[in-house]
Amino acid sequence: VNTEDEVAQIRQQRAEAAETVEEMEQLTQGAEVASTAADAAADREAAGPDRDVEPGSR
């Protein structure tokens, strides 16, 4: 049988875990954005100074 204190502690731990998951999802999304930006920069670099590259033409 769980006491009220144990139940409150479990609820707190669940809330903290949910926050951690949300933070991880935000970090993952940020990494995906950075990866896309890096790909775009690599495309511009590969195209050279006379580039006439349409966005998204990879």
N, C-alpha and C positions, 0 to 999 in steps of 0.2 A: 504494500500500500504506500503510495507516494504522499508525502506531506505537502502542505500548501507551499512551503519553502522550496521543496524539490521541484514542484510543478512550475513555480515562478522561475527557478534557475534554468529549467529545461526550455521554457519559453524564451528566456533571454538568450540562451545559446542558439536557439533556432533563428532568432532575429539577427544575431551577429553573423551566423552562417549565410543567411539570405543577403545581408549587406556585402559579405565577401564575394559571393557569387556575382552580384551586380557589379562590383568593382572589377572582377575578372572579365566580365562581358564587355565593360567599357574599355579595358586595356586591350582586349582582343580587337574590338572595333577600331581603336586608335592605331593598332599595328597594321590592320588591313588598309586603312587610309594612307599610312606612311608607305606601305608597300606599293600601293597604286601610284603615289607621287613619285616614288623611286623609279618605277617602271616608266612613267612619263618622262622623267629626267633622262633616263637611259635612252629612250627613243629620240629625244631631242639631240642628245650627244651623238648618237649613231647617225643621225640625219646630216650632221655637219653644219657648217655656216651657211650653206646655200639651201638650207632645208625648205622644203615646200610640203610639209607633212600635215595632213588633215588630222585633227584630234580624233582619237579612236580608230585610226586606220591600221592598227596593228593586225 
